[in-house]
Amino acid sequence: MVYPLPAAMVSCGNTPEKYNIITIAWTGTTNTEPPMAYVSIRKSRHSHHLIAESGEFVINLTTKELAFATDWCGVKSGRDFDKFKEMKLTAVKGEKVNAPIIAECPINIECKVTQVISQGSHDLFLAEVVHVQATEAMLNPETNKFDFNKSTPIVYSHGAYHELGKFIGKFGFSVMKKKTQKRLKNKKS
């Protein structure tokens, strides 16, 4: 099993009356150009029908502060509850899709379905990423890039949620040549 996975709240529905949230961990990136992502959803879920109908969804990354809402939206059905109302979350129509973003989430990844691949119990919705929104407070002012650690992200692993740990280094840091390490250290000074 490949764990941990991001704990994401996927919002869907193409009109306010249909807006819904499903909590999933089976999501990720599949391609860079064009940017592509996926969600894998059990066919019996209410959100499955909404995404199949509209061809759109938003992957909203969660935080430690949103852990309760993330969990609650994962165990309750949108057939029975207005999850935005129950969890006091703010639905805002996406910039490029009709599905709502969850305003309280630090990252909102707007997606348009390009292909549905049946996997048995689940369908994999492969989608093009058409827009990404990031909460300004989560951006590093020096680089204008998303500062992952400011967002207190949570992940899912074998039925449990976990906070992510501290930063240990950039990609390639452990195999970097001593000469390059020295040059980068001098550059920071």
C-alpha positions in Angstrom: 0.0 0.0 0.0 1.2 3.5 -0.9 0.8 5.7 2.2 0.5 8.4 3.4 -1.9 10.2 1.0 -3.2 13.8 1.0 -6.4 14.2 3.0 -8.4 16.3 0.5 -12.0 17.6 0.5 -13.2 17.4 -3.1 -16.0 19.8 -3.8 -18.4 19.3 -6.7 -21.8 20.2 -8.1 -22.5 22.7 -10.8 -25.2 24.8 -9.0 -25.4 25.9 -5.4 -28.3 23.5 -4.7 -26.1 20.6 -5.8 -22.8 21.7 -4.1 -21.3 18.9 -2.1 -18.0 17.8 -0.5 -16.5 14.3 -0.4 -13.4 13.5 1.6 -10.9 11.4 -0.3 -7.3 10.3 -0.1 -7.1 8.7 -3.5 -6.0 11.8 -5.4 -2.8 13.1 -6.9 -0.9 14.5 -9.9 -0.5 12.6 -13.1 1.1 15.0 -15.5 2.9 18.3 -15.8 2.1 19.6 -19.3 -0.8 19.8 -19.5 -1.2 19.8 -15.7 -3.4 16.8 -14.8 -4.8 15.3 -11.6 -7.1 12.5 -10.6 -9.6 11.5 -8.0 -10.8 8.0 -7.5 -14.3 7.7 -6.1 -16.5 4.7 -5.3 -19.4 4.5 -7.8 -22.1 4.4 -5.1 -21.1 7.8 -3.6 -23.3 10.8 -4.1 -20.4 12.9 -5.3 -19.5 10.3 -8.0 -22.8 11.1 -9.8 -22.3 14.9 -9.4 -18.8 14.8 -10.9 -19.9 12.4 -13.7 -22.8 14.8 -14.5 -20.9 18.1 -14.5 -17.4 16.9 -15.5 -15.8 19.2 -12.9 -14.5 19.1 -9.4 -12.1 21.0 -7.1 -9.4 19.3 -5.0 -9.2 21.4 -1.8 -6.2 20.6 0.4 -6.9 20.4 4.1 -5.2 21.6 7.2 -4.9 20.5 10.9 -7.6 23.2 11.6 -9.9 21.5 9.1 -9.4 18.0 10.4 -12.9 17.8 12.0 -14.6 19.0 8.8 -12.5 16.7 6.7 -13.4 13.7 8.8 -17.1 14.7 9.1 -17.5 15.2 5.3 -16.0 11.8 4.8 -18.5 9.9 7.0 -21.7 11.8 6.1 -23.5 11.7 2.8 -24.4 14.8 0.7 -27.7 13.0 0.0 -28.6 13.7 3.7 -26.7 16.9 4.6 -25.6 20.2 3.2 -22.0 19.8 4.2 -21.1 23.4 3.6 -23.8 24.5 5.9 -23.2 21.8 8.6 -19.5 22.5 8.7 -19.8 26.3 8.3 -17.6 26.2 5.2 -17.7 28.9 2.6 -18.6 27.8 -1.0 -17.3 30.1 -3.7 -17.8 29.3 -7.3 -14.5 28.4 -9.0 -12.8 30.8 -11.3 -12.7 28.3 -14.3 -15.3 25.7 -13.2 -18.8 25.8 -11.9 -17.9 23.6 -8.9 -17.3 25.5 -5.7 -14.0 26.0 -4.0 -13.8 25.7 -0.2 -12.6 29.2 0.8 -11.2 28.0 4.1 -8.7 25.6 2.4 -5.2 26.9 1.6 -5.1 25.4 -1.9 -8.0 24.9 -4.4 -7.2 22.9 -7.6 -9.9 23.4 -10.2 -10.3 20.4 -12.5 -12.2 19.5 -15.7 -12.6 15.8 -16.3 -11.0 14.5 -19.5 -11.5 10.8 -19.0 -13.3 8.4 -16.7 -11.6 5.0 -16.2 -13.6 2.3 -14.5 -11.5 0.4 -11.9 -14.1 -1.9 -10.5 -15.5 -0.5 -7.2 -14.2 3.0 -8.1 -14.0 5.2 -11.1 -10.9 7.2 -11.7 -11.7 10.7 -12.9 -8.7 12.0 -14.8 -8.8 15.7 -15.2 -7.0 18.7 -16.5 -6.0 21.3 -13.9 -7.5 24.5 -15.2 -6.9 26.9 -12.3 -5.2 26.8 -8.9 -5.9 29.2 -6.0 -3.7 29.6 -3.0 -4.4 31.6 0.2 -2.1 34.6 0.2 -1.2 34.1 3.8 0.3 30.7 2.8 2.7 32.2 0.2 6.4 32.9 1.0 6.8 36.7 0.5 10.3 36.2 -0.8 9.6 33.6 -3.5 5.8 34.0 -3.9 5.6 30.2 -3.8 3.3 28.3 -1.6 4.9 27.6 1.8 3.8 24.1 2.6 4.7 24.2 6.3 2.6 27.3 7.0 -0.5 25.4 6.0 -0.3 22.6 8.6 -1.3 19.9 6.1 -2.7 16.6 7.1 -2.4 13.2 5.5 -4.3 10.0 5.6 -2.7 6.6 6.4 -4.4 3.3 7.1 -7.6 4.9 8.6 -5.8 7.7 10.5 -5.0 11.3 10.0 -1.5 12.7 10.7 0.2 16.0 10.6 3.2 16.3 8.4 6.6 16.7 10.0 9.3 19.3 9.7 11.2 20.2 6.5 14.3 18.1 6.0 15.7 19.4 2.6 14.9 20.1 -1.0 14.8 17.5 -3.7 18.3 16.1 -4.2 19.7 17.6 -1.0 21.0 14.2 0.3 23.1 13.5 -2.9 24.3 17.0 -3.5 28.0 17.4 -4.1 30.0 19.1 -1.2 31.1 21.8 -3.6 27.5 22.7 -4.5 26.5 22.6 -0.8 29.3 25.0 0.1 28.3 27.4 -2.8 24.7 27.5 -1.7 25.6 28.0 1.9 27.9 31.0 1.0 25.1 32.4 -1.2 22.7 32.5 1.8 25.3 34.3 4.0 
